[in-house]
Amino acid sequence: MRPIINDKFKIESKTLDETREIYVYHPPDMEESGITYPVIYLLDGHSLHNVCASFVQHYSNRDRIPRTIVVGIASTDRLRDFTPYERTAYNGEYGGGGANSFMEFLENELFPRIEEKYPTRDYRVLLGHSYGGLYVTYALMAKPMLFRAYLACSPWLSEVDNPIIEKIGEQLQAGYEKRKLFYLAHEPITSPGIEDRIMKLRQVIEEKASDSFEWKYKKYGDADHSNLPLKAIPDALDFFFPGFIQD
């Protein structure tokens, strides 16, 4: 059994003006295989990388999904990086609004580094939880050409994020050039308004999705906010990769 982290490196980001730590799991014998691989980009890699990479390793070893690279991005300031608009956080802190800068970091600094270093194919997946799930939803809206599949795990949609849902509805009606796969998951949420906005997103998708957008929704009644990724990630992997095989 190979280690879950095969590579670890740092990027001196000019966009974010800070150093970001990156963890990579890749398939065994990658250099000799002559194969290109889909890449999962995982938000909050400092806490979720081993979880996601373990599932990918286990499933791919049993030919349940194709062999896949996992890139975990360690977080530094989640409120800043994962929110598109300023807001008051759950702890009373006010801030955020840096999601576009984080997108520039992904597109212009991290993707080129990964695609130069590893044999990747044109199938990027984005996984995120809580504020990370909000960012996944924002990424679908802001630059849908960057990713093919998305797991929005308990997306922490505040009232200021309503324009994201509206814009996604417009995109869904227009359709996408390349087929998208979107997995929306959450636990029972007690924070006021969050689950209502997730339900609104679900309704918009139900009403407006075209054939170019495959999606699945699941409410995990036996989950809580902290353990939801343990339940949703393996289900999302099963959902995403039949699409990869068909392509």
N, C-alpha and C positions, 0 to 999 in steps of 0.2 A: 504494500500500500504506500503510495507516494504521499509526501507531506501536503497539507492543505494549502500552505503558502510556499510556492516554489521560488518566487521572486519578491523582493521588497525594495522599493527605491523611493526617492524623493524628487519632487518637481519644484523648482524655484519659479513660482508663478508670477509673471509680470502683471497679469490681469488682476489677480487677487492680492498682489503685493505681500505674499507670504509663501512659506514652504508647505507643500502638501505631501503627505505620506501615502503611498500606493502599495497595495498588496495584490499579488497575482497568483492565481492557481491556473495551471495549464495541463493539458493531457500528457500522459507519459509518452516518451519517444516522439515528441512533437516535431523536433528538427528533422528526423529521418522519415517521417511519414509522407511528406509531399502533399498533405491535406491542408486545406484552409478551414478555419473554425469560426463559428459564431462567437460573439463576445457578450457576456453579461456585465454591464456596468452597475455596480452596487453602491448605493448611497449609504452613509454611515458604516463604511467598511471596517472601522475600528471595533464595532460591536457585532456586525452581522456577517463578516467575511467567512468565518469558519462555518457558520450555519449554512450559508448558501453553497459554499464550495463542497461541503460534506454531502449535501443532497446531489449536487452535480456529479461528483465523483462516484457516489453510490449508484445513481441511475445510469450514468454512461457506462460504467463497468458491466452493467447488465443489459446493455443495448436498449434501454428504455427511452433514452434521448441520445442525440449525437454527442460526441466528445466536444467539450465547450470550454472556452477560456472565461475565467471570472476575474474581474478587476474591481477590487474593493477600494473605495476612496475614503480615507479617514476624514472625519469632520473636525472642524475647528469652531465655527460659529454657525450653527444650524439655522438660527433665526435669520441671520443675514443672508446666507447662501440659498436657502430653500424657499423663501417667500418672495413673491413678485411685487407685493405692495406692503408698505409699512403697516404695522399693527401693534396691539398690546398683547404680549405673550401671556401664557397661563400663569407665569410667576410675577406678572405685573410689569415686566420689562417692556419698553417701547422701542421698536426698531424694525429691522428687516428691509426688504425691498431690493436685495442684491441678486435675485435669481437670474437676471439677464447677464450679469457679470460672471456668475458661475457657469452659465451656458457658454459664454465665450471661452472660459477656461477649458471646458470639456472639448469644444469644437476645435479650438486653435492650439491648445497645448497638450491635453491628455490624449485625444484620439490620434494625432500624428505620432506621438511617442509610442503608443501601443501598436499601431499599425506598421510602424517601421521595425519594431522589435519582434513581433510575433506574426505568424501566418494567419491573418484574419480574413473573413469573408464579409460580404455586405449583408450582415444580419446582426444588428446591434439590439440588445435588450436592455431596458432600464428598470431597475427595481428600487423601490423606496418605501419607507414606513413612516407614518405620522407626518411631520413636516416634510420628510422625504417623499411620502405619498402625495402630498400637495405638489411637490416639485415635479414628480412624474406627470401629474395631471397638467401642470403648467407647460412641461416640455412638449406634450402632445399638441397643446394649443400654439405655442410660440414657434417651434421649429419641427414640424412633424416629419421632415425629411431626414432627421438625424437618427431616428430609431424605428425599428420595425415592430417591436413588441414591448409591452409595458405592464408592470405590476404596480398598481396604486393600492398600497396596503394602508388602510385606515387614513385616507388623505385628510389632513387637518384643515379643511376649507372654512375660512372665516367669512364674515359678511362682505369684507372688502374683495374677496375672491370671486364673487358672483360673475364678473365679466369673463372669467375663464370659462365658466360653464356655458355662457351665452355664445362665446366665440367657438367653442368646440361644437356646439349645435350647428353653427353656420358651416363649419368645415365638414361635418358629417353629411349634411345635405349635398354639399358639392362633391364629396367623395375624395379619395386619395389616389395618387398615381400608383403607389405600391400598397399592397394589402397590409393592413395593420391588425395586430392582435392586442387586445386590452383586457386585463383581468383586474376587476374591482372587488376588493375584499375589505371587510371591517368586522369588528366585534360590536356588542351592544355598547353604545357610547352615551355617557351621561352628560358630557359637556354641552351646554345649550346651543342648539342650532347646527352642530357639526353633522350629526346623522341626518338631519333634515336636508342639508345641502348635498350630502352624498346621495340621498334619495332623489334630489332634483337632478343631479348628474345622471343617475340611472334612468330617470324618466326621459331626459333629453336624448340619451343614447337609444332607448327603446323606440322613441318616436322618429328619430332622424337618421339612424345608421343606415348606410348603404351596403351593398355587397362587398365593398372594399374594406369594410370594418367588421372584423369578427371580435366578439366580446363575450365575457362571462362575468356574472356577478354572484357573490356568495357572502352571506352574513354568517359568521361563525359564532353561534350562540353560546358555545362552551369555551370561548376564548376571552382573554382580557387583553388590554392594550400592549402589554409587554411580551406575551407569548404568541400573539397573532402571526408574526412572521414564520414561526416554526410550523404552523399549520398551512399558511397560504402559499409559501414558497414552493413546496413540492407539488401542490395542486396546480400552481401556475406553470411550472415546468412541464407537466403533462399536457397542459393546454397549448403552450407556445410551440412545442417542437414538432408535433404533427404538421403544423404550418411550414416549418423549416423543411421537413422532408418532402412535402408536396412541391415546394419551390424547386 
